[in-house]
Amino acid sequence: MVSYKFKILLLLFPSLVFCQSKVIFPKTQNNFIVIAHRGNHVDVPENTIESLQKAIEIGADYVEVDVRSTLEGVPVVMHDANVEQTTDGKGKLSEMSTIDFRNLKIKGTNINPPTLSAFLMEAKGKINLYLNIKEAEPTKIFALLERYQMNNNVVIYCSRTQIFQWKKVAPTIPIVTSPPFNIKTPFEFEAFILSFPISVLVGTYKMYDTIITQKLTEINIPIWLNTLEVEDNTESWNLAIKLVIKALQTDRPQELITFLQKNKLR
């Protein structure tokens, strides 16, 4: 009943429904997309230039990278709000100067965590990026994308509270987000799509079924599934592929590429 009322509300306020015709998806050489979660970090630290380079070497289509901001608001690459989990530093990233951030070392290495500028510079012309926005201003990120001519080579993952702000700043960049856990039916998924200007839905294979994926295909919304941590294996890959999806995010990109090639999906 809530979904029905919401859909009626959308009909009364059509300005809430955004046109998706101008969205530009990054070009890929492969029909089945492999997204390297935080880069190819099997042998090198995650979210580093090195993990980006490893993903480029094996032919991944996208690198997923987490974006936060320093004290001055400079976008940098880091998953956690606190730096001690992955670096030799301590404290909140948002309270750290950009200079201090650049002097950090990834634990057990001599590797510095990168700024987003450095990441974009290395990725340009080599691979697409899946920017997972943790805490960063859309205007500042978009300015960097323009500077490095990467506007057409990124998708933006953000929370639902950030979607409209992003569409205002960068209307042509595809927006990726997760559906609410409490929606279960094709009708509820369609109502959700009508309420937000998104281009891709993500999640695990457990969040979808063939009826829902068929409905999303009908309304031109692709599903990019995550198979991470304990679910990052051939069993999960097979279950995800049975939903007729065309993209997977993985911590094991080389193994997934080999798996897809053996199954003639890539």
N, C-alpha and C positions, 0 to 999 in steps of 0.2 A: 504493500500500500504506500509506503514512503517513497519508493522508487516511482510509482505511478504519479503521485502528487508532484514529485520533483520534475518529471518529464513534462507535465502540464505547465509547470512554472517556466520551463525552458521555452515552450511554445509561446508563452506570453511575453517573454523577454528574449527575443531572437538575437539581440546584441551579445548575449553571453556565449553564443555558439560561433566559434572562430572558423574562418575559412582556412583549409589546409592546402589549397592549391599552390601556394607560393613556397611551400616548404621544399628545401633542396637536400635530398639525401646524399651523403658521400658516395662516390663511385667505388665499387669493389670489383676485383677481377674474378671472384668466386661467387657462385650462386648461394652456397651455404657459408654464412659468415661465422668466423671464429674470432671471439673477443678475448684477448689475453688479460685476465684480471690482475690489475696492478703490474702489468707487464709480464714478460716471461721470467718469473722469479724462481725457477727450479734450482738454479745454481748461483744466482746473484740476488741481492736484496730487492724487495718489492718497491715499487714507486720510485725507481731510480733511473737515471739515463741509461745505465747498464741493462736494466730489465727491459727498457724500451728498445734498445739496440738488439737484444736477444730475440724479442718478438718480431722485429723487422727481419732478422736473419732467417727465421723459420717460415716466414710468409703469413703471419697472422693478419687479419683484416683490420682489426681495431686493437688499440691498447686502452683499457679502462684505467683511469688515473684519478686520484682523489685530490680535490683542490680546497685549500684553506687560505687564510690570510695572516700576514704578520701584523705587528703593532701599527705599522704605517699603512696597512691595507694592501700590501703587495701580495698578489696571488702566488702561492707556492704549492708544491706537491707534498702532501702529508695526509695520512689517513686519520690519525688520532688527534684530538684536541690538545693532548699533552705529549711532549716530545720524548719523555723518558722511556716509553715502551720500545721505540725503534732506534733511538740515537743515544749519544753519550751526554746529552743535555738534560735539563730538568725544567719543569714549569709549563705554563700554557703557551702554546704557539702564538695566540692572539696578543700576548703580552710581551713577546720577544721581538727585538728589532730585526730588520731584514739582514743586517750585517752579522748579527749573532746567529741567525738561522743558517746563513751561508757558511759559517764556520763550524757548524755541527758535523759530527761524523756518525754515519750509520754504525750501530753496534758491531764490534768485532771487525771493522773494515777501516779503510782510509777513504771511503766514499762520502762525499757531501750530498745531502738531500738537495734536490734541484728546485729552482724557481720555475713557475709555469712558463716564463719566457724561454728559459733554457730548454725545457721540454718541447715547446712548440718549434723552436729553432732546429732541434734534432729530428723531429717528426716530419717536418715540412717536406712534401714531395715523396715521402717514403711509406707513410701509414696513416690511417684515420685514427682519431681520438674519441674516446667515450669519456667525457668530462663529468665526473661525479662531484657535484657541487656540495661540499660540506658546509663551508662558511666563507663566502666570497661575494663581492659585489658584481652583479651582472655587467654593469657598465665598464668596469675595469677589465674584466675578462674579455668582453667583446672588443675593447680597444686593442688588446693584445692579439686577438684573432685577426683583426684587420691589419695590424702591423706586420704580422707574419703570413698574411694571405692564407689563413687556415679556415676562413668562414665556411667554406663548402666541404671541409674535411673533418667536421666534428658533429657529434650529437651531444645534447646536454641532459644529464640525469639530475633531477632536482626533486625536492619535496613538493607536494601539492600546493603548499602555501607560497611557493616561489614561482609557480608556472606563469601566472599572468604578468608578473614583473619581467620574466625572461622573454615572453612573447612581445612585450612592448619594446624591449631593447633590441631583440634579435628575432624578428618575425619569421625569417626564412630558415632558421636553424631548427632541426627536429628536436622536439622535447620528449624525453623518455621518463616514465615514472612507473611506480608500482600501484596496482589497484588496492583499494581497501580490502582487508581480510574478510570483512563481513558480507561482501557481495558474492553471490554464488550462481545466479542464473544468467542466461544470455540477455534477458531483458534488463537486469541490473547492470551488466557490463555495458550495454548500449547506452543506458541512461548516464552512466559515469563518463563515457566517451563524449557524449553530448555536452557535458558540464565543464569539460576542460579542453583546451586546445593542445592536445597531445598527439604525438605521431607514432609512438611505440609503447607497448606495455611490456613490463618485465615481471620476473618472479620465478618460482620453481615450477616444475611440471605438476606438482601436487595442487597447485592453485587453479589449474585449468582442466577441461576435458574436451573431447572432440566436438561436442555441440557448441561450446563457448568459442573454441578456436574457429569453427566454421562461421559463426556469427561475426566475429572480429574480422575475418577474411572478407566477408560480404561488405563490411563498412570500411575496408581498406586500412585496418590497423594491424600491423605485424606484431608478432610476439617474439621477443628475444629472451630466452630462458637462461637462468643461472644454474650451473651444476658445479657447486663449490664445496670444498672441505670433504666431509664424509660422503657427499652425493656426487663427487667428481670421479665417476667411474663408468665403465662401458654399460652397465645395467641402467644407470640413470640416463646416459646418452641415448640408449635405445628407447627408453620410455618417453623421453622428450621428443625424439624424432617421430615417434608414432603419432604425435599430436599435429604433425605436418607443419612444424615450425622451420624457420630457415636461419636461425642464429643461436649460438650457445656461447655463454661466458664461462670461462674455465681457468683453473689454476694450472692446468696441464695442457697448454695449447699444442705442443708438438705431438703428444700422444693423441689428442683429439683430431688433429689434422690427419695423422696416419690412419686413425679409425675411420674417418669420413672417406678417405681415399680408398680404403679397402672395401667400403660399402658403396663405392661409386657415387658418392654424394658431393664430391669435390674433385 
